Amino acid sequence: MPKGMDRRPFALALLLGAGLAAWMLGAGSLGAADATVMGVFPPAFSPSSVTINVNDQVTWTGITGNHTVSRDDGLLESANDFSHRFTQAGTFDYFCRIHVGMTGRVVVQSVAPTNTPTNTPTPRPIPTHVPGQPRQLVPLVADNAGLG
């Protein structure tokens, strides 16, 4: 950098670039976990859409005095920083009552059940006739009951 040049704009650009990279690697790829949404200037929610699972929580910050987080159904209504735990799947759009066009979305997805293998024995065929021997009736049992 040339001598005598003001370093502040360069430092600010570097800081903004690092913040953008962190956002792209972290908060910009939010999904299926608790999430944080910020009210920023120019008026916007950042990120504008988050995807979480049922029973995850979203925290809104930067709201106090500058923005609101509102829904017409009253599910969300705050003019302060706050958190809300979503207990039902669905898409929840919200807006700022102060800034027209400042909107956001929370997509809450159901948690799919995991396929847990069970330890159920597989029945093996039980021979019912041995050549040269008289036929015997042998009951079929699902758990082999110690046979064969």
Secondary structure, DSSP 8 states (H G I E B T S, - for coil): --TT---HHHHHHHHHHHHHHHHHHTGGG--SS-EEEEEETTTEEESSEEEEETT-EEEEES-TTT--EE-TTSSSEESS-EEEE--S-EEEEEE-SSSTT-EEEEEEE---------------------TTS--------TTGGG--
